[in-house]
Amino acid sequence: MDVIDIIKTRREPAKLTDPVPSDDLLSAAFTAAATAPDHKMLRPWRFMKIAGEARKDFGELMAKSLKARMPDADAGAIEREKTKALRAPLIVVATATIKPGAPEVEQLLAAGAAVQNFTLALHGSGFGSFWRTGEAAYDPIVKQGLGLAPEDHIVGFLYVGTVGAMGPEKKRQTAPEIVSTWTAAR
Ligand SMILES: Cc1cc2nc3c(=O)[nH]c(=O)nc-3n(C[C@H](O)[C@H](O)[C@H](O)COP(=O)(O)O)c2cc1C
């Protein structure tokens, strides 16, 4: 596949399974992430891997966050939150630590570009991933449990694995729908 095909064929898998990408491939994908555009080269992005049994602890942390946010959540909802952590063999928590030197929004954009590089590198190598945030990503309980500073941003919980089933194709916008040409008013 050429680069445009890799980008255009990426979509969310419906199901992720074992095996995870090899250490070499993950390392290459993280290296690809770190080539994202980055104003002032502040390198705001970081990636934290959660695999194997640690996913259960992550599920417990997500359940604790849900209970704190929704004290009335029923047992089923709490259990679903725990189970979600097991829907892929690997979770990668993508974060951004904002540094002096460039506007925060630019550093968040750089971290988002790094995530997309990572995602596309995996897809182009035959693996799948999907990107999640939700309220847990903004919850101080979750940040603390992951060993992050309160001011760190969780820009994504990336679920990674082998594509067990591909998600449905989506209608994408075409170039004419999103592109205009500016000319100075005369
Ligand atoms: C920053 C970010 C956070 C997201 N968080 C969620 C989420 O929490 N839940 C969700 O269903 N989709 C979330 N999405 C969207 C999905 O990752 C996905 O892009 C969307 O369902 C469209 O599917 P596609 O990637 O196949 O086009 C998020 C996307 C981005 C960029």
The ligand as a MOL file (V3000), in Angstrom:
LIG
                    3D

  0  0  0     0  0            999 V3000
M  V30 BEGIN CTAB
M  V30 COUNTS 31 33 0 0 0
M  V30 BEGIN ATOM
M  V30 1 C -8.9650 12.5660 20.7620 0
M  V30 2 C -9.9860 11.5290 20.3920 0
M  V30 3 C -10.7200 10.9060 21.3690 0
M  V30 4 C -11.6940 9.9770 21.0520 0
M  V30 5 N -12.4070 9.3930 22.0620 0
M  V30 6 C -13.3820 8.5220 21.7450 0
M  V30 7 C -14.1410 7.9190 22.7850 0
M  V30 8 O -13.8920 8.1200 23.9670 0
M  V30 9 N -15.1530 7.0890 22.4210 0
M  V30 10 C -15.4370 6.8240 21.0970 0
M  V30 11 O -16.3680 6.0750 20.8340 0
M  V30 12 N -14.6950 7.3670 20.1020 0
M  V30 13 C -13.6960 8.2040 20.4000 0
M  V30 14 N -12.9650 8.7770 19.3980 0
M  V30 15 C -13.3060 8.4780 17.9910 0
M  V30 16 C -12.8200 7.1190 17.5350 0
M  V30 17 O -11.4600 6.9220 17.8820 0
M  V30 18 C -12.9530 6.9630 16.0110 0
M  V30 19 O -12.1060 7.8350 15.3480 0
M  V30 20 C -14.3670 7.1870 15.5350 0
M  V30 21 O -15.2340 6.2500 16.1160 0
M  V30 22 C -14.4750 7.0910 14.0070 0
M  V30 23 O -14.0000 5.8640 13.5860 0
M  V30 24 P -12.8250 5.7900 12.5120 0
M  V30 25 O -11.5570 6.0730 13.2660 0
M  V30 26 O -12.9290 4.4120 11.9600 0
M  V30 27 O -13.0920 6.8300 11.5000 0
M  V30 28 C -11.9410 9.6620 19.6920 0
M  V30 29 C -11.1680 10.2760 18.6980 0
M  V30 30 C -10.2220 11.1990 19.0270 0
M  V30 31 C -9.4060 11.8600 17.9290 0
M  V30 END ATOM
M  V30 BEGIN BOND
M  V30 1 1 1 2
M  V30 2 1 2 3
M  V30 3 2 2 30
M  V30 4 2 3 4
M  V30 5 1 4 5
M  V30 6 1 4 28
M  V30 7 2 5 6
M  V30 8 1 6 7
M  V30 9 1 6 13
M  V30 10 2 7 8
M  V30 11 1 7 9
M  V30 12 1 9 10
M  V30 13 2 10 11
M  V30 14 1 10 12
M  V30 15 2 12 13
M  V30 16 1 13 14
M  V30 17 1 14 15
M  V30 18 1 14 28
M  V30 19 1 15 16
M  V30 20 1 16 17
M  V30 21 1 16 18
M  V30 22 1 18 19
M  V30 23 1 18 20
M  V30 24 1 20 21
M  V30 25 1 20 22
M  V30 26 1 22 23
M  V30 27 1 23 24
M  V30 28 2 24 25
M  V30 29 1 24 26
M  V30 30 1 24 27
M  V30 31 2 28 29
M  V30 32 1 29 30
M  V30 33 1 30 31
M  V30 END BOND
M  V30 END CTAB
M  END
